[in-house]
Each structure stands twice: as structure tokens, then as C-alpha cells.
Amino acid sequence: MSFKLGVDVGGTFTDLILFDEEHGRQVRVKTPSTPSDPSVGVLAGIEKICRSANISPGDIAQIMHGTTVATNAVLEGKGAKVGLITTQGFKQILHLARSWTPGPLAGWMIMEKPDPPAAIEYTREAIERIDTRGQVVTPLDEDALRTDLQNLGIQGIEALTISLINSYANQSHEKRVKEIAQEVLPNTPITASSEVLPEFREYERALTAVMNSYVRPKVSQYMRSFADQLTAHGLKADVNILRSDAGLMTLRMAQERPVYAVMSGPAGGVAGALYIAKKAGFPHLLTLDMGGTSTDVALCQDGSQTISRETTLGYFPIKVPSVDVRSIGAGGGSIAHVPEITSALRVGPQSAGAAPGPASYGQGGTEPTVTDANVVLGHLPPNLLGGEMTLDTEAAHTAVERIGKKLGLDVYQTAQGILDIVNENMHGALRLVSVQRGYDPRNFALAAFGGAGPLHANAVAKLIGAFPVIVPPAPGILCAMGDVCCDYREEFSRTVFRTLDQITAPEVIEILEGLSAEATGWLEQEGISRQQRIFYNADMRYFRQGYELPMTTTLDELQTSGTAALAEQFHALHEQLYRFRLDAECEIVNLRAVALGTGTTLHWPEGETDGPSAAHAQVDEHRIYFDGNFLTTPIYDRAKLTPGNRLPGPAIVTEMDSTTVVLPDYAAEVDRYANILIRPREQ
């Protein structure tokens, strides 16, 4: 069996893409998401894609799944009742947090701080203490611990977290607490912080471990149910889950460490866009993933994603490796409104979601959305999903017109205003990941995907100056494609806390080789044998700084250049981000080995270049509104376009899962990988 299936569950649609590795065939479908039980939408999509491909479900060998179950459990506050074992004297660790408040001045007055995911009444203090060097100061009181664990069991906790101070330096007490907990609470899932995040910073480590426990029962239940339903439908495929850092993990690991997958959806999109862009010859990339509810943006440089050591889930900072994605409430379903206080047009962050959806969906929605504005202007054709879904253009006009009356504008001016505002919002998000980090966006291409991304990408690129715009084939389901092209990934780290004058290159190499041995053992344990690779990071900072920056290094570089190369790399990155460097000693905080094992090798189709004329692909012609004017605009069927075809703007390109808008004064060209590349005409 050579069929591999990528699945991405979004807020509005569930996307699936099937790869036939033997014949190089691809089949894509979209089906409505089912938020109450995501597996229902996934299984409906599997049945649909098998019919389209004319195969049986049992022919699918592997499923790569991006899931939002963990994310939704946190955002909706529907996680488990978590018990916490911490060191004596640190009972309030999750409540004290980092003493951070949003905004200046009176930010603390308006802040609504949620309760942490482990309540104080379910927190117990273990009598024990280990110092920062890993030396035992106070032995573990096992008798008192057993009594506390029995009490937590009586209180009905559903998951247990163990997070002892300085366990990153010595895991022995956490391991012993876990052994006793498994005896006292044999049916309770247990998470030890030193297994999830063996690094310093007690609050972040405790919170990350507690969050893992918080979502673990719900995710495990979903995974087991999903696997059982696959079996019931005749599927014997291996299932892998996408991590937040665009790596794959096994179903077993996903059930043990679900916190690693809290940002798997956005990570899949960035991975897919980067795969396509590198093939097209653009290793420096900004990504624009616009869906029904939100827009995610990211920056990739030199053919690699930017990995952040921390991400935010709702209010809480979770310290797990994640593709550095910024999200804003700007999607096709974002609602336009006029607050009475300002009487100015606003768009989002409120969304019409999948139900009832935009007014044009004809499912009971009445609020004007970004999708409705595109329908009014003619940018979005009345038929979506290859004709499976027909939009209600009259309802869209009615909704937009109603809000236009409050502004004293006609329906077309109002719709244009809605698009202008949402485009500026996305422009601001892209500046956060580029300009504010010392990168010139004009040196990057812009990859647009998601159901609504190609509709807005040309306008956003015009604002930020990133060209060409790359619209890959099937942009609406690129996240699902990204799931398939990812590698297996796991990280192994150790906190060091040594300035460069206190540690030699051979000592650094020795630690990294030890971490590498752990990484290799993990690859063998998971049965990942194809093209194993290990690379190394060092988290560095100026001595006595509060936060660190990740540096990439190699064993060869350390052997030939010593730690001086690390120092110079750190100085350069610090200057790029903050515009200055200090004449101060550099400190290594953490060392890390990252293990990669090749997942699926894709064979992306490549076509022969045809002539520039796209007349054969034109299917219609409409009068469409662009910046105050109605212009005669050709409509093209993307399925009929061939490599080399050139489309001068204005133009509209339709396909099953998305629509691409080429503005006046711009032109699009189809490359040999079937990407649409949009540039200013003078280029």
C-alpha cells in the first residue's frame, strides 16, 4: 500500500489530502468540521476521499493528523481535574507565576487572570529538596507523600503532575514520587516535569507539565476513540500526530505528551508552505494562512522554520518547542461592526465560525463578514468547493448594506472598507515577525494559503512589499499537505548555566554527545530508521540577563572554532534583534540535541512549460470592483492552467478550495510546480 493521508482539522473545515506515492497522484477534499467531536468530520472526510480516489479505506498505509483537541480543551476550559505535587514551600507556584500584567499603567486593574489548570486545593507539598547543583538537601518523606496521594485520590483528581524544584538538575526525587504515585493511583495518568521539560525556570516547567496533565485525559480519549473508529471502518493505517514544532510523533507519544501538539495546525501550514517554496526556489519566506476564524503568519529563513521555545495558549505561556506563528482574529468569518463609542468600522476578532457562518453561507448568519465583503465586490464567486456549496449573494449584500448605512457609505464602499481593514490587520501581524525582528520583508516571498489567504495575499503583499506572492496548488488544504511532508522529531536538553570562560569546547561536546546518544536511543525505540539526523542548539544570553536566544551549532564547528563561534553568533543575533551588543561575558544556559527521522518522501509533480497564453483556462468574465472602480475581469479555472501561463491583472482564479485575486497593475505566472506567482507588472 502506497497511500498516505494528511488530515488537518480547522475551525470551519476539515481538510484531507491523499498521496499515491507509487503513481504520484494526489486527491484532495474538504468537509465541514464537527467541533463537538472532531473525529466525525475526519471519518466523513476519509470516506469521501476514498470514494474520490476509488480505493478502500484499508488501502491507506499511514495517516498524519494535525489536531486541535488539546488546544480546544484549554481555550474552552474543559480539561481534567489536575493534582499537583510540588516541593514544600512552593504550593502557590502557579498562582505567583511571573507577576506579569497586560498593558501599561492600569493594566493590572482590568486584567482578568484565570485560575491555573491545577487548583490550590488539589496541590500538595512534598517534603524534599534538591539544590541547583543536583545535591539532595532534604530526603523525600515517602510516608507523608503516600498520605497526600491517597487524599488526592479521594478528592477525585483525573490526572497528576509532579513538579519539584530543581528537578532539572537531578530527577531522582521526581522519579521516586512517580513510582509511588503509580502504586497509590494506578489508573491516573501521571506527568513528571523532568520528562516533559528538563530545564530550569520552575514556573514554566510546572505550568507546562500541568498543562500536559490538563489536556491528557481528553486527548487520550480522543486518540483511542479515533483509532477504534478507524479500525471499525477497515483502516489499519499507522497514525502519527503533528507536533507544534512541525515534527511528527507516534500515537503513543501523543497520548503521553499531548502538550507538544497544542499548535499542530499552524505548524502544518508553515511546513507545507516551506516545502513548496523551497522547490520553487524561494528559501526566504513569509507565510499567510487565512482561514475562517483567524490568520496565522510566520517567517522562514534559509529554508527552515523559526522555532520558538515558548508559545502562548490562551493566557498561559507554555514552554514547548513550536513553529513561531503569530495569530490574529482575522478570517473569512470575521465580523464587521461599528461600535457605538467610536462609530468607526471594525473587523473582528469576533467570528461567525462554522455555524451559522457568514450571511452568504445561507445557514442563518446575518452579520456581515469578510467573506460577505468579498462576495459583494465579486472577488469571491458564488460557487465554492467545486460547486458543492452555493453562496447567497443577496444575503451578503443585505448584511454589508446594513452596516454601510451606519457609516453613510454604499454597499461597495463598505465592502472595500472591510477588506482594507482586515488587510491592514494582517500587514501588522507580518511586521511583527519580520520588521520588528530585524528582517526586511522585501527580501522574502509571501506564501498564501488557507481558504481565504489567496483572496487577500496580493493586497497584503502590496502593503508589506514581499514578492512574489506564492499561491500553491490546493492552498485551502495546504496544512494537511504539510502534515504529510514533516519529519519525526524529538528534543533532548540539559541546563548548563556556565559562562564561556567557565566551560571548554570539549566539555560542551561531551554534553552534546550524551544528548545525542539519548536522541539516537529514542529514534531506535520509536522504530524510526529512515535518514536519521541530529542537530544541536545552545540557548545563550549575556551573563545575568533574564532570557536567552537559541543558537545553532555543530560538533565540527565546536572542535575547529571552539566556543568563540557561538559567542560571535550570539552577539550578531542580539544586535539584529535589539540593535546593540554588549561587551559582556556570554553564558550557555541550555544545550539541546534535536533528533529527526524522515517521514514520508513526497514526489511533487513537475510540468513542462507551456506558452504564456491562458485563454484556454478562461471560463467567464465579470465586472468586479477594485478600489472604487468596476473593471472587466477574466475568471480562470486553475485546473486548466499550465506552467508558463501568464495572467495580467485584474484576474480571478478559482479552484475547489480557494480563490486567488490578482490586482490591477500586477501579473501572475504559473511555474513548473503549478504554483501561481504574483509580481508587480514592472517585474
C-alpha positions in Angstrom: 0.0 0.0 0.0 1.5 3.4 -1.0 -1.3 5.7 0.1 -0.5 8.4 2.7 -3.2 10.7 4.1 -2.8 14.1 5.6 -5.6 15.4 7.8 -6.0 18.9 9.3 -8.9 19.8 11.5 -9.8 23.5 11.3 -12.4 25.6 12.9 -14.6 25.6 9.8 -13.4 22.8 7.6 -11.6 19.5 7.9 -9.0 19.2 5.1 -7.7 15.9 3.7 -5.1 15.2 1.0 -4.2 11.7 -0.2 -0.9 10.9 -1.8 -0.4 7.9 -4.0 3.4 7.6 -3.8 3.5 4.8 -6.5 1.8 6.8 -9.2 2.4 10.4 -8.0 -1.3 11.1 -7.7 -2.9 13.5 -5.3 -6.6 13.6 -4.2 -8.0 16.5 -2.1 -11.2 17.0 -0.3 -12.8 19.3 2.3 -15.6 18.5 4.6 -17.3 20.6 7.4 -15.7 20.3 10.8 -17.6 18.9 13.7 -16.5 20.8 16.8 -18.4 18.6 19.2 -16.5 15.5 18.1 -13.7 16.2 15.5 -13.4 12.5 14.6 -16.8 12.6 13.0 -15.7 15.1 10.4 -12.4 13.3 9.9 -14.1 10.0 9.3 -16.6 11.6 6.9 -13.6 13.1 5.0 -11.8 9.8 4.9 -14.9 8.1 3.4 -15.3 11.0 0.9 -11.6 10.9 -0.2 -11.6 7.1 -0.6 -14.6 7.4 -2.9 -12.9 10.1 -4.9 -9.7 8.1 -5.2 -11.6 4.9 -5.9 -9.8 3.0 -3.1 -10.9 1.2 0.0 -10.1 2.7 3.5 -7.9 -0.3 4.1 -5.5 0.8 1.3 -4.3 3.8 3.4 -1.0 2.9 5.0 -0.3 6.0 7.1 -2.3 8.9 8.4 -0.6 12.2 9.5 -3.1 14.1 11.7 -2.9 17.8 12.8 -5.3 18.1 15.8 -6.9 20.9 17.8 -8.3 18.7 20.6 -5.6 19.8 23.1 -5.9 23.5 22.1 -9.7 23.5 22.4 -9.6 21.8 25.8 -7.5 24.7 27.1 -9.4 27.5 25.4 -12.8 26.1 26.4 -11.7 25.3 29.9 -12.7 21.7 29.6 -9.6 19.9 30.7 -9.1 17.4 33.6 -9.1 17.9 37.3 -5.4 18.0 37.9 -3.5 17.3 41.1 0.0 18.8 41.6 2.9 17.6 43.8 5.5 20.3 44.3 8.3 21.0 46.8 7.4 22.1 50.3 7.1 25.9 50.4 6.1 26.2 46.7 2.4 25.5 46.9 1.4 28.7 45.2 3.9 28.4 42.3 1.2 28.5 39.6 -0.6 31.5 41.2 2.5 33.6 41.7 3.6 33.0 38.1 5.8 35.8 36.7 3.9 38.8 38.2 3.1 40.0 34.6 0.2 42.2 33.7 -1.0 43.2 30.3 -0.5 46.8 29.2 0.9 49.8 30.9 -0.3 51.7 34.0 -3.7 50.4 34.9 -3.3 47.1 33.1 -3.4 45.2 36.3 -6.8 46.8 37.2 -8.6 45.5 34.1 -6.7 42.1 33.9 -8.9 39.0 34.2 -6.5 36.4 35.4 -7.8 32.9 35.0 -7.3 30.2 37.6 -4.3 27.9 36.8 -5.1 24.5 35.5 -4.2 22.9 38.8 -6.3 24.3 41.7 -4.7 25.1 45.0 -7.0 22.6 46.8 -5.5 19.8 44.6 -1.9 20.9 45.3 0.3 19.0 47.8 3.8 19.8 49.1 6.3 17.0 49.2 8.8 17.2 52.0 12.1 17.1 49.9 14.7 19.5 48.5 17.4 19.3 45.8 19.7 22.2 45.2 20.6 23.8 41.8 23.7 21.5 41.6 21.6 18.4 41.9 22.6 17.6 45.5 20.0 16.3 47.9 19.4 18.8 50.7 16.3 17.2 52.3 15.4 13.5 51.6 12.0 12.6 50.3 9.4 11.8 53.0 7.7 8.9 51.4 5.2 8.2 54.2 3.8 11.8 54.1 3.7 11.6 50.3 1.6 8.4 50.3 -0.9 10.1 52.6 -1.2 13.1 50.3 -1.6 11.0 47.2 -4.4 9.0 48.9 -6.2 12.3 49.8 -5.9 13.5 46.2 -7.4 10.2 45.0 -10.3 10.7 47.4 -10.8 14.2 46.0 -11.3 12.7 42.5 -8.3 14.1 40.6 -8.3 12.9 37.0 -4.6 13.5 36.3 -1.5 14.1 38.4 1.5 16.3 37.8 4.9 16.1 39.7 7.0 19.3 39.5 9.7 19.5 42.1 12.1 22.4 42.5 15.4 21.9 40.7 14.4 18.5 39.3 16.1 19.6 36.0 19.4 19.1 37.9 18.5 15.8 39.5 15.4 13.8 38.5 15.7 11.2 41.3 13.0 12.6 43.6 10.6 13.1 40.7 11.1 9.5 39.5 10.6 8.1 43.0 7.4 10.3 43.5 6.1 8.9 40.2 6.8 5.3 41.2 4.9 5.8 44.5 2.0 7.6 42.7 1.7 4.7 40.3 1.2 2.4 43.2 -1.3 4.6 45.1 -3.2 5.9 42.0 -2.7 3.1 39.4 -5.4 4.4 37.0 -4.4 8.0 37.0 -2.2 9.4 34.2 0.9 10.9 35.7 3.2 13.6 34.2 6.7 14.4 35.6 8.1 17.8 34.8 11.6 16.5 34.2 10.2 14.2 31.5 8.3 16.9 29.7 10.7 19.8 30.2 14.1 19.1 31.9 15.1 22.7 32.0 15.3 25.5 34.7 12.6 28.1 35.4 10.3 26.4 37.9 7.1 28.2 36.9 7.3 27.5 33.2 8.3 23.9 33.9 5.5 23.3 36.4 2.9 25.0 34.1 3.9 23.1 31.0 3.8 19.8 32.9 0.4 20.7 34.5 -1.0 21.7 31.1 0.1 18.3 29.8 -1.9 16.7 32.5 -4.8 19.1 32.0 -5.4 18.0 28.3 -4.1 14.4 28.6 -7.3 12.6 29.5 -9.3 14.3 26.8 -6.6 13.8 24.2 -6.1 10.2 25.1 -9.8 9.5 24.9 -10.0 11.2 21.5 -6.9 9.2 20.3 -8.3 5.9 21.5 -11.7 6.6 20.1 -10.2 7.7 16.8 -8.1 4.6 16.5 -11.1 2.4 17.3 -13.3 4.1 14.7 -10.5 3.7 12.1 -10.4 0.0 12.8 -14.2 -0.2 12.6 -14.1 1.4 9.2 -11.5 -1.0 7.9 -8.4 1.2 8.3 -5.2 -0.4 9.6 -3.0 2.6 8.9 -0.3 3.9 11.3 -1.4 7.2 12.8 1.1 10.0 13.5 0.2 13.3 15.2 1.8 16.6 14.2 3.8 18.4 16.9 3.8 22.2 17.4 7.4 22.3 16.0 6.3 20.7 12.7 7.6 17.3 13.7 5.7 14.0 13.8 5.2 11.8 16.9 3.6 8.4 17.3 0.1 7.9 18.6 1.6 6.5 21.9 3.7 9.6 22.4 0.8 11.9 21.6 -1.2 10.3 24.3 1.6 10.7 26.8 2.8 14.2 25.8 -0.2 16.0 24.2 1.1 19.4 25.2 3.6 19.0 22.4 0.7 19.3 19.9 -1.1 22.4 21.0 -0.1 24.3 17.9 0.0 21.5 15.4 -2.5 23.1 13.0 -0.5 26.3 12.2 2.8 24.2 12.2 1.5 22.0 9.4 0.7 25.0 7.2 4.1 26.6 7.6 5.7 23.2 6.9 3.7 22.8 3.7 4.3 26.3 2.5 8.1 26.0 3.1 8.2 22.7 1.3 6.6 24.2 -1.8 8.5 27.5 -1.6 11.9 25.7 -1.5 11.0 23.7 -4.5 10.1 26.9 -6.3 13.4 28.5 -5.4 12.4 30.8 -2.5 14.0 29.7 0.8 13.3 33.0 2.5 9.6 33.1 3.1 6.7 34.9 5.0 3.6 32.8 5.3 0.0 34.0 5.4 -2.5 31.3 6.4 -6.0 32.8 6.4 -8.9 30.6 7.4 -12.4 31.1 8.5 -11.6 32.3 12.0 -8.1 33.5 12.2 -4.9 34.3 10.3 -1.5 32.8 11.1 1.7 34.4 10.0 5.3 33.2 10.3 8.8 33.8 9.0 11.1 31.2 7.5 14.8 31.8 6.6 17.3 29.7 4.7 14.7 27.0 4.1 13.9 26.4 7.8 11.1 27.3 10.1 11.7 29.7 13.0 11.3 27.6 16.2 10.3 29.3 19.4 11.0 27.8 22.8 7.7 29.1 24.2 4.2 29.6 22.9 1.1 31.1 24.5 -2.1 29.2 24.8 -4.9 31.4 25.8 -3.5 33.3 28.8 -0.8 30.7 29.7 2.9 30.7 28.5 3.6 27.0 27.5 7.3 26.2 27.2 7.2 23.7 24.3 9.1 24.0 21.0 6.8 25.5 18.4 6.9 27.0 15.0 7.0 30.7 15.7 3.5 31.6 14.5 1.6 34.8 15.3 -2.2 34.6 15.1 -4.8 37.3 14.8 -8.6 37.3 14.7 -8.8 38.0 11.0 -10.5 35.3 8.9 -13.2 34.9 6.3 -15.8 34.7 9.1 -14.5 37.8 11.0 -17.5 40.0 11.7 -17.5 43.7 10.7 -19.2 46.0 13.2 -19.5 49.7 14.2 -19.1 50.2 17.9 -21.3 53.0 19.2 -18.5 54.6 21.2 -16.3 55.3 18.2 -18.8 55.0 15.2 -15.8 53.6 13.2 -15.7 50.4 11.2 -14.0 47.5 12.9 -13.4 43.9 11.7 -13.0 41.0 14.1 -11.8 39.5 16.3 -15.4 38.1 16.7 -16.1 35.4 14.1 -19.3 33.8 12.7 -17.4 30.5 12.8 -18.7 27.4 11.0 -22.2 27.7 12.4 -24.0 29.8 11.5 -21.1 31.2 9.4 -21.2 34.3 7.1 -24.5 35.5 5.8 -23.6 34.3 2.3 -23.4 30.7 3.6 -27.2 30.7 3.9 -27.2 28.9 7.3 -28.8 31.6 9.3 -26.0 34.0 9.7 -26.9 37.7 9.4 -23.8 39.6 10.5 -21.5 41.0 7.7 -18.2 39.2 7.4 -15.0 39.4 5.4 -16.4 36.6 3.2 -19.6 38.6 2.5 -17.5 41.6 1.6 -15.6 39.5 -1.0 -18.9 38.2 -2.4 -20.3 41.8 -2.7 -17.2 43.0 -4.6 -17.2 40.0 -6.9 -13.8 38.8 -5.7 -15.4 35.5 -4.5 -17.5 33.6 -7.0 -20.9 32.3 -5.9 -19.9 28.7 -6.1 -17.4 27.1 -3.7 -15.8 23.6 -3.2 -16.1 22.8 -6.9 -19.8 23.7 -7.0 -20.7 21.7 -3.8 -21.5 25.0 -2.0 -23.5 27.9 -3.4 -23.2 31.3 -1.8 -26.2 33.6 -1.2 -25.1 36.8 -2.8 -28.3 38.6 -1.9 -27.8 37.8 1.8 -24.3 39.1 1.6 -25.4 42.4 0.0 -28.1 42.8 2.7 -25.7 42.2 5.6 -23.0 44.6 4.2 -25.5 47.2 3.2 -27.0 47.3 6.7 -23.7 48.2 8.3 -22.9 50.7 5.4 -26.0 52.7 6.4 -24.4 53.4 9.8 -21.3 54.7 8.0 -23.1 56.7 5.3 -21.5 54.5 2.6 -22.8 52.5 -0.2 -22.6 48.7 -0.2 -19.4 48.6 -2.4 -17.5 51.3 -0.4 -18.4 49.4 2.8 -17.2 46.1 1.5 -14.0 47.7 0.3 -13.5 49.2 3.7 -13.9 45.8 5.3 -11.2 44.4 3.1 -8.9 47.3 3.7 -9.1 47.0 7.4 -8.6 43.2 7.5 -5.6 43.6 5.1 -4.0 46.2 7.4 -4.5 43.9 10.3 -2.6 41.1 8.5 0.0 43.6 7.4 0.6 44.5 11.1 1.0 40.8 12.0 3.6 40.2 9.3 5.6 43.2 10.5 5.7 41.6 14.0 7.5 38.6 12.6 9.8 40.5 10.2 10.5 44.2 10.7 10.3 44.1 14.5 12.9 41.3 14.4 15.3 43.0 12.1 14.3 41.4 8.8 13.4 43.3 5.7 10.2 41.8 4.3 11.2 42.9 0.8 13.8 40.1 0.9 11.1 37.5 1.4 8.5 35.9 -0.8 4.9 35.6 0.6 3.2 32.2 0.6 -0.6 32.5 0.8 -2.8 29.6 1.7 -5.8 28.7 3.7 -9.3 29.1 2.2 -9.1 32.9 2.2 -5.3 33.6 2.0 -5.1 33.8 -1.8 -8.0 36.2 -1.8 -6.1 38.8 0.2 -2.4 38.0 -0.5 -1.8 40.4 -3.4 -3.2 43.3 -1.4 -1.2 42.4 1.7 2.0 41.9 -0.3 1.4 45.4 -1.8 1.4 46.8 1.7 4.5 45.0 3.1 6.5 44.7 -0.2 7.1 40.9 -0.1 7.1 39.4 -3.6 6.5 37.2 -5.3 3.2 36.0 -3.8 3.2 32.2 -4.0 -0.1 30.5 -4.2 0.5 26.8 -4.1 -1.8 24.2 -5.6 -4.8 23.5 -3.4 -4.0 26.3 -0.9 -7.1 25.7 1.1 -5.7 22.3 2.3 -2.0 23.1 2.5 -2.0 22.4 6.2 -3.0 18.8 5.5 -0.3 18.5 2.9 2.2 19.9 5.4 1.4 17.2 7.8 2.5 14.6 5.3 5.8 16.2 4.4 7.0 16.5 8.1 9.8 14.5 9.7 9.6 12.7 13.1 11.1 14.9 15.7 12.1 14.9 19.4 14.3 17.1 21.6 16.7 16.3 24.5 18.0 19.1 26.6 20.2 19.8 29.7 20.5 23.0 31.7 24.2 24.1 32.0 24.5 27.6 33.4 28.1 28.2 32.5 29.8 31.3 31.1 32.1 30.7 28.2 35.2 31.2 30.4 33.9 28.5 32.7 33.3 25.8 30.1 35.5 24.5 27.3 34.6 23.3 23.9 35.4 19.7 24.7 33.1 19.9 27.7 30.3 21.2 25.5 30.9 18.5 23.0 30.8 15.8 25.7 27.4 17.0 26.9 26.0 17.2 23.4 27.3 13.7 22.6 25.4 12.5 25.7 22.3 14.1 24.5 22.9 12.7 21.0 23.0 9.2 22.5 19.6 9.8 24.1 18.3 11.1 20.8 19.6 8.1 18.9 18.0 5.8 21.5 14.7 7.5 21.1 14.8 7.0 17.3 15.5 3.3 17.7 12.8 2.9 20.4 10.2 4.5 18.1 11.3 2.4 15.2 12.4 5.4 13.1 15.2 4.2 10.9 15.0 6.3 7.7 17.6 9.0 7.3 18.2 9.8 11.0 19.7 13.3 11.6 20.7 15.0 14.8 21.4 18.7 15.1 22.4 20.9 18.1 21.3 24.1 19.8 22.7 26.2 22.6 20.5 28.7 24.4 22.6 31.7 25.2 22.4 35.1 26.9 24.7 37.8 28.3 25.7 36.9 31.9 22.9 37.9 34.3 20.4 38.6 31.5 16.9 37.3 32.2 16.2 35.5 28.9 18.2 33.6 26.2 18.4 33.2 22.5 18.8 29.8 20.7 22.0 29.3 18.6 22.6 26.5 16.2 25.9 24.7 16.2 27.7 21.5 15.1 30.2 19.3 16.7 32.7 20.0 13.9 32.3 23.8 14.4 33.0 23.4 18.2 36.0 21.2 17.5 37.6 23.7 15.0 36.5 27.1 16.3 35.7 26.4 20.0 33.1 28.4 21.8 34.2 31.6 20.2 32.0 30.9 17.2 29.0 30.6 19.5 29.8 33.9 21.1 30.0 35.7 17.8 26.8 34.2 16.6 25.1 35.3 19.7 26.4 38.8 19.5 25.3 39.1 15.9 21.8 37.8 16.6 21.4 40.1 19.7 22.4 43.1 17.6 19.9 42.2 14.8 17.0 41.8 17.3 17.8 44.7 19.7 20.2 46.9 17.7 23.1 46.7 20.2 25.6 44.2 21.6 27.3 44.3 25.0 30.9 43.9 25.9 29.9 41.2 28.4 30.5 37.6 29.0 28.2 35.2 27.2 26.6 32.4 29.1 25.3 29.0 27.9 22.0 28.2 29.7 20.8 25.1 27.9 22.3 22.6 25.5 19.9 20.6 23.2 20.0 17.8 20.7 17.2 17.6 18.2 16.5 14.2 16.6 14.9 14.0 13.2 13.8 10.9 11.3 12.5 11.2 7.7 8.8 10.6 7.5 7.2 10.4 4.0 9.2 11.3 0.9 6.9 13.2 -1.4 7.3 13.2 -5.2 5.8 16.5 -6.2 4.7 16.6 -9.8 6.6 18.9 -12.2 5.1 20.0 -15.5 6.5 21.1 -18.8 6.4 24.9 -19.5 3.7 25.9 -22.0 3.1 29.2 -23.7 2.1 32.4 -21.9 -1.5 32.5 -23.1 -4.1 31.4 -20.6 -7.1 31.9 -22.9 -7.8 28.2 -22.8 -8.4 28.4 -19.0 -10.7 31.4 -19.0 -14.2 30.3 -18.1 -16.0 33.6 -17.6 -15.7 37.4 -17.4 -17.3 39.7 -14.8 -17.4 43.4 -13.8 -15.5 43.4 -10.5 -15.0 46.2 -8.0 -11.3 47.2 -7.3 -10.6 50.4 -5.3 -13.6 52.4 -6.3 -13.9 51.2 -9.9 -15.7 48.3 -11.7 -13.2 46.6 -14.1 -13.9 43.9 -16.6 -12.1 40.9 -15.1 -11.5 37.4 -16.6 -12.2 34.4 -14.5 -9.9 31.4 -14.8 -10.2 27.8 -13.8 -7.0 26.9 -12.1 -7.3 23.2 -13.1 -6.9 24.3 -16.7 -3.9 26.4 -16.3 -0.5 25.1 -17.4 3.1 26.0 -16.5 4.2 29.2 -18.2 0.7 30.7 -18.5 0.7 34.4 -17.7 -2.4 36.2 -16.2 -2.2 40.0 -16.3 -4.3 41.7 -13.6 -7.0 42.2 -12.8 -7.8 38.5 -12.8 -9.7 35.9 -10.6 -8.5 32.3 -10.4 -11.0 29.8 -9.0 -10.4 26.3 -7.7 -12.0 23.7 -5.5 -10.8 25.0 -2.2 -9.8 28.7 -2.7 -9.9 31.7 -4.9 -6.9 33.8 -6.0 -7.2 37.6 -6.7 -4.7 39.3 -9.0 -5.0 43.1 -8.6 -4.7 45.6 -11.4 -1.0 46.6 -12.1 0.1 43.1 -11.1 0.5 39.9 -13.1 0.5 36.2 -12.2 2.5 33.4 -13.8 2.3 29.6 -13.3 5.6 27.9 -12.6 6.6 24.3 -13.3 5.2 23.1 -10.0 1.8 24.6 -10.7 2.3 27.5 -8.2 0.8 30.8 -9.1 3.5 33.6 -8.7 2.2 37.1 -8.5 4.5 40.1 -9.0 4.1 43.8 -9.9 3.9 44.1 -13.7 7.2 46.0 -14.0 9.0 43.0 -12.6 
